[in-house]
Amino acid sequence: SETDEPSLDCGEICSYEVKVEEKRKYYPYIRKTVKCGSIMKRMALNPATPEIPPKKIPAELYDEFTQNGELPNKNYWYINDKKKISRVNRQKHFTKDAIEQLIKNDKAGKIIGTYDVLEPKKSITAYKNEISNNRGVVIGSQSPWLEALALSAGAKHMTTLEYNNNPFLHPNITKIHPYDMAKIYANSSFQEFDFALSYSSIEHSGLGRYGDPLNPYGDLEAVAQVWCMLKPGGLFILGLPETHNETSYLQFNAMRRYGHSRLKHLTANFEVIDRFIGYERYDLQGIWVLRKSQ
């Protein structure tokens, strides 16, 4: 019936009001009501995105983008990454052979990936028993290095959720546009994932930089969507730029940088079970290991 049809309302996920907050080791835990039918349906919103990402925060969205002052815009830092990747680069980086080479390099002890950091590998290795022989999803992926790390750790199959259309040509990787994932979730063919990975992606969600729809709550929705796609008890390894204190800030349209004030909303309904920090590049990415409560 029509009444059972999920609405497009984002509900408590797109609200900064805190109803249930509990003290935890790293920062407070917040519980929010998640209507997965609606949150996942919202993935299909605005498939036609602006040709050029906006340079300034629209005035009517300013308070929402800045979390009513708790995520102040420190400075404008404009980047337009809505570009096509050349055919040569696609051949070089996204073929089966190229991805197999990444896996070989990882097994040989080389650091793979765009950022030349150890923490993603460390976090995946620490939770290898939850990745091996299981199905995972990567949220945001310009190149398939996280997928390669998971496959190297024994993952059965990886799904990549990404707005760009660069094909990852490997039999154990399926690339899906969020618009199509919303359709899959809405019918009976969707299978919950055992684990999820994301590194240096969520902080960009909703800022338009990568050709995605402008959305002040884009990061909060993206993590809620992961919650909806995971099985109960499922693991989410999440890499983000951090302030390592209470305060958070925005640099529109480049990124958000997370302190406790934004993190507690971002990881609502997840228990934080572990933490990995790269001390050599302490000001950059930290990794949180989250678990969907049973």
C-alpha positions in Angstrom: 0.0 0.0 0.0 1.0 3.6 -0.4 1.4 4.1 3.4 4.1 1.4 3.4 6.1 3.1 0.7 9.3 4.7 2.2 9.2 8.5 2.2 12.2 10.7 1.2 12.4 12.1 4.7 15.9 11.9 6.3 14.4 12.0 9.8 16.7 12.1 12.9 19.9 11.5 10.8 19.5 15.0 9.3 19.0 16.6 12.7 21.5 18.0 15.2 19.2 17.6 18.1 20.4 15.0 20.5 17.8 12.7 22.2 20.0 9.9 23.6 23.6 10.5 24.4 25.8 8.2 26.5 29.4 8.6 27.7 32.0 6.4 25.9 35.8 5.9 25.9 36.6 8.2 22.9 33.6 10.5 22.5 29.8 10.3 23.3 27.6 7.7 21.7 24.4 9.0 20.2 21.4 6.9 19.3 19.1 8.0 16.5 16.1 6.5 14.8 17.1 5.3 11.3 14.4 4.6 8.7 16.5 2.5 6.3 13.8 2.4 3.6 13.9 6.2 3.4 17.6 6.7 4.0 18.5 4.3 1.2 15.9 5.7 -1.1 17.6 9.1 -0.8 20.6 7.6 -2.5 18.6 8.0 -5.7 18.0 11.7 -5.3 19.3 14.2 -7.8 21.1 11.9 -10.2 21.5 15.0 -12.4 24.2 17.0 -10.5 25.5 20.5 -11.3 28.0 20.7 -14.2 30.4 22.7 -12.0 30.5 22.3 -8.2 29.4 25.5 -6.4 32.2 27.7 -5.0 30.3 29.1 -2.0 27.9 27.6 0.5 24.4 28.6 -0.6 23.0 31.2 1.9 19.9 29.2 2.6 21.9 26.2 3.6 24.6 28.0 5.6 23.4 27.0 9.1 22.9 23.4 8.1 26.3 23.1 6.5 28.0 24.6 9.5 26.0 22.6 12.1 24.6 25.8 13.6 28.1 27.0 14.3 29.6 23.7 15.6 31.2 23.0 12.2 32.3 26.5 11.2 33.6 27.1 7.7 37.3 27.8 8.5 38.1 28.9 5.0 36.9 28.4 1.4 39.1 25.8 -0.4 37.6 25.1 -3.8 38.3 21.9 -5.8 36.5 20.7 -8.9 37.1 16.9 -9.1 34.2 16.2 -11.4 36.5 15.1 -14.2 36.7 12.2 -16.5 39.7 9.9 -16.0 41.6 9.2 -19.3 41.3 5.9 -21.0 45.0 5.4 -20.6 44.8 5.8 -16.8 41.8 3.5 -16.7 43.8 0.8 -18.5 46.8 1.4 -16.2 45.0 1.3 -12.9 41.6 -0.4 -13.2 42.2 -3.6 -15.2 42.2 -7.1 -13.6 46.0 -7.3 -14.0 46.5 -3.9 -12.4 44.3 -4.9 -9.4 46.1 -8.3 -9.1 49.4 -6.4 -9.0 48.1 -4.3 -6.1 47.2 -7.5 -4.2 50.7 -9.0 -5.0 52.4 -5.8 -3.8 50.4 -5.9 -0.6 51.3 -9.5 0.0 55.0 -8.6 -0.6 54.8 -6.0 2.2 54.7 -2.9 0.1 52.4 0.0 1.1 49.7 0.3 -1.6 47.2 3.1 -2.0 47.0 6.7 -2.8 48.1 8.0 0.6 51.3 6.1 1.4 50.1 5.3 4.9 50.1 2.1 7.0 47.0 2.6 9.0 44.4 1.1 6.5 46.5 -2.1 6.2 47.0 -2.2 10.0 43.2 -1.9 10.7 42.3 -4.5 8.1 44.9 -6.9 9.4 43.7 -6.5 13.0 40.2 -7.5 11.9 41.2 -10.0 9.2 39.0 -12.7 10.8 35.9 -10.6 10.1 37.0 -9.8 6.5 38.3 -13.2 5.3 35.7 -15.2 3.4 33.2 -12.4 3.8 31.5 -9.8 1.6 32.4 -6.1 1.9 31.5 -2.7 0.5 33.8 0.2 -0.1 32.2 3.7 0.2 33.8 6.1 -2.2 36.7 4.9 -4.3 38.7 6.8 -6.9 41.1 3.8 -7.3 40.7 0.2 -6.1 43.4 0.0 -3.4 41.1 -0.5 -0.5 39.4 -3.2 -2.4 42.8 -4.8 -3.1 43.7 -4.7 0.6 40.4 -6.5 1.5 40.9 -9.1 -1.2 44.5 -9.6 -0.1 43.1 -10.3 3.4 40.8 -13.0 2.0 37.6 -11.1 1.3 35.2 -13.2 -0.9 33.8 -10.3 -2.9 33.9 -6.4 -2.8 31.2 -4.0 -3.9 32.3 -0.4 -4.6 29.8 2.4 -4.1 30.9 5.4 -6.1 29.6 8.3 -8.2 32.3 8.1 -10.9 31.9 5.7 -13.7 35.5 4.2 -13.8 35.1 0.5 -14.2 37.1 -1.8 -11.9 37.6 -4.8 -14.1 38.1 -7.6 -11.5 35.9 -10.6 -11.1 35.7 -10.1 -7.3 34.8 -6.4 -7.5 31.4 -5.0 -8.4 31.1 -1.3 -9.0 27.7 0.3 -8.3 26.5 3.9 -8.6 24.5 5.1 -5.5 21.5 5.6 -7.7 21.5 1.9 -8.6 22.2 0.8 -5.1 19.0 2.6 -4.0 17.1 0.5 -6.5 18.7 -2.8 -5.5 18.0 -2.0 -1.8 14.3 -1.4 -2.6 13.8 -4.8 -4.1 14.4 -8.3 -2.6 17.7 -8.8 -4.3 19.7 -6.9 -1.6 22.0 -8.8 0.7 23.5 -7.2 3.8 27.3 -6.8 3.8 29.5 -8.4 6.5 31.8 -5.3 6.6 32.4 -1.9 5.1 35.5 0.2 4.4 35.9 3.9 3.7 39.1 6.0 3.6 39.2 9.8 2.8 35.7 9.8 1.2 32.9 10.5 3.7 34.4 13.9 4.6 33.6 15.0 1.1 30.0 13.7 0.9 27.5 16.4 0.0 30.0 19.1 -0.7 29.7 18.7 -4.5 33.4 18.4 -5.1 33.1 15.0 -6.8 29.9 15.8 -8.7 27.7 14.6 -5.9 24.5 16.4 -5.0 24.9 19.3 -2.5 23.8 18.1 0.9 24.7 19.6 4.3 24.1 16.2 5.9 25.8 14.2 3.2 28.4 12.6 5.5 25.8 11.8 8.2 23.5 10.1 5.6 26.4 8.2 4.0 27.3 6.6 7.4 23.6 5.9 8.1 23.4 4.2 4.7 26.4 2.0 5.7 24.5 1.1 8.9 21.5 0.1 6.8 23.6 -2.0 4.4 25.5 -3.9 7.2 24.4 -7.1 8.9 23.9 -6.8 12.7 27.3 -6.9 14.3 28.9 -5.9 11.0 32.2 -4.0 11.0 32.9 -0.5 9.5 36.5 0.7 9.2 36.3 4.4 8.6 39.2 6.7 7.8 38.7 10.5 8.3 40.6 13.7 8.6 40.5 14.7 12.3 41.2 17.6 14.7 41.8 15.0 17.6 39.7 17.2 20.0 36.2 18.4 20.5 36.1 20.9 17.7 35.2 20.3 14.1 35.4 22.5 11.0 34.5 22.7 7.4 36.7 23.9 4.4 34.1 24.3 1.7 34.1 22.6 -0.8 37.2 20.5 -0.1 36.4 18.6 3.1 35.2 18.5 6.7 37.6 17.9 9.5 36.2 15.9 12.4 36.3 16.5 16.2 33.9 15.0 18.7 31.2 17.5 18.0 30.6 16.1 14.5 31.9 12.5 15.1 29.2 11.7 17.6 26.5 12.6 15.0 28.5 10.9 12.2 28.8 7.5 13.9 25.3 7.5 15.6 24.1 4.0 16.4 27.6 2.5 15.9 29.8 1.4 18.9 33.4 2.6 18.5 35.6 -0.5 19.2 39.1 0.6 18.1 41.2 3.4 16.8 44.3 3.7 14.6 46.3 6.9 14.3 49.3 7.6 12.0 51.6 9.6 14.3 53.9 10.7 11.5 51.0 12.4 9.8 49.0 13.0 13.0 47.1 16.0 11.7 45.7 14.0 8.8 43.6 10.8 8.8 42.6 8.7 11.8 40.8 5.4 11.5 37.8 4.5 13.6 36.7 0.8 13.8 32.9 0.8 14.4 30.5 -2.0 15.0 26.8 -2.1 14.2 25.1 -3.1 17.4 23.4 -6.5 17.4 
